[in-house]
């Protein structure tokens, strides 16, 4: 079966959703970005303009010629039916709340053409928890991107037992076509490869600070000096944005997660300290 992916819709225009849309458009695909209101779309347009500047600043090949045009060329809409009416692939990047994702897929299943492939960018939830809501489990899988997709360009591909192998391979090829390095998982794993390694590190860092053992700056300093890593866990959290780890912790059943979520909310999120995107998180920007 030949599967041709040319038209891509990204649901969610947050930090990662906007990056996925921009990276895809930058590599020549026709892209539509969907979000729930005009305020979100206005913020998305600014994000696209910021990404154009970042691609030029990081000297991405072709950026001087097409970065600005890419930002301007991504279609924006609050109409879900319009967004997916002719999509070959829909990449979902809505908040990490299972019920929200399931509701989104129920709507998508009714609105998208039969041929459309659905891919979740969920960083922690298993695609099998969402597959029945899609109405097309054979055309559904996970495609997970790392933040700063143009630099940290892995794309983890993870199907369920129901995913059509041809669909899986088409998404692997799509990932290559947009400049990513596909990481193929052989079976489902919460957190895939990247977050199975990263989330315990971030949670351990937060537990040290929340427990009063060390300041975030010293936790980061220890990690950088001790491992040679360029950034520490709190710098990573600021890049990701604090809402994402808060949502993950709030929906986790692991011991201590509820307390960490409460600490994150009261000390940072409630004070508007959401990370780099808001100008301040654990650090000021």
C-alpha positions, 0 to 999 in steps of 0.5 A, a space after each residue: 500500500 502506497 501512502 502519500 503524506 503531503 498535507 499535515 495538520 497539527 492540533 495545538 499551537 503551544 511550544 511543541 505544537 508550533 515547532 512541529 508545524 513550523 519544522 514540517 512547513 519548513 521542509 515543504 509540506 502544506 501545514 495547517 495549525 489548529 487551536 481552540 480560540 483566536 487568542 491562541 492563534 495570535 500567539 501561534 503566529 508570534 511563535 512562528 515568527 520567533 521560530 523563523 528568527 531562531 532558524 536563521 540565528 542557528 544557521 539552518 540550511 535554507 533559513 535565510 531564503 525561506 524562514 520568514 515565508 514559512 512562518 507566514 505560510 502556515 494556515 491557522 484555524 479554530 475550525 476543527 472540521 476545516 483543519 482536517 478536511 483534507 489532511 493526510 496526517 494529523 499530529 495531535 499536540 494537545 495538553 497531556 490529559 488523557 480524557 482531553 485527548 480521547 475527546 479530541 480523537 472522537 471528534 477527529 474520527 468523525 471529521 477527518 477523511 477515512 485515509 487520514 493518519 492520526 499521530 499523537 505527540 503525547 510524551 507519557 501516555 500510551 497510544 493504546 489508551 487512545 486508539 479506540 477513541 480514534 475509530 481507526 486504530 490501524 491508522 493511529 500511532 505515536 510520533 514524539 518530538 523533543 523540544 527545539 525540534 530543529 536541533 534536538 531532532 529525534 522523532 520517536 515512532 511507536 505503534 500499538 498492536 493494531 497499527 498497520 505496518 504500512 502506516 508505521 513505515 509511512 510515518 517513519 519516512 515522513 519523519 525523515 522527510 522533515 529532517 528528523 531522525 526516526 527512533 523506532 520503538 518495537 513495542 509500547 513504552 510509557 515515556 518512549 526512550 527519551 522521556 523514560 530517561 529524562 522524566 526521572 531526572 527532572 522529577 529527581 531535580 524537583 524533589 531535591 528543590 521542593 524538599 529544601 535540599 538544594 536550590 535549583 541553580 545548584 542542582 543544575 550546576 551539579 548535573 552540568 559539572 558532574 556529567 558534562 551535560 550542557 544544561 541541568 534539569 531546571 534549565 530543561 524544565 524552563 525550556 519545556 515549559 512548566 505546564 507540561 510537567 505539572 500536567 504529567 505530575 497531576 495525572 501520575 500515580 507515582 509516590 510523591 507526584 502529587 506533592 511535586 505538582 502542588 509545589 510547582 503550582 504554588 511556587 511557580 505556575 500560580 505566579 506566572 513563572 511558566 518558563 522561557 515562554 513567559 520570561 521567567 520560570 526557575 530562571 529569569 530570561 
